[in-house]
Amino acid sequence: MSLQDDLTAVRRNLNELVRSVEQLERDVARQAPAASRPPGAGAMVSVPDTPYDSTLWTDADDEGLGARDRRAP
């Protein structure tokens, strides 16, 4: 094969891939209509860099370690 033949084959395969992906996107959109998605799905949520208020954790147990005033068996 010549270089031109290779490039033509690559273009044809790429176009077929694009068509397949577009068809897949349409199929997925049909199976999951917007009404069944939760509000804000896919939307970006910003998380502040400021530290959390330490009073949020008052009386909280360490997950997996149990309560502070009890001993593990």
Number of C-alpha atoms within 10 A of each C-alpha: 5 7 8 9 10 11 11 12 12 12 12 12 12 12 12 12 12 12 12 12 12 12 12 12 12 11 11 11 11 10 10 10 9 11 7 8 10 8 9 8 8 8 7 7 7 6 6 7 6 6 6 9 8 7 8 8 10 8 9 11 12 10 7 6 10 12 13 10 6 8 8 6 3
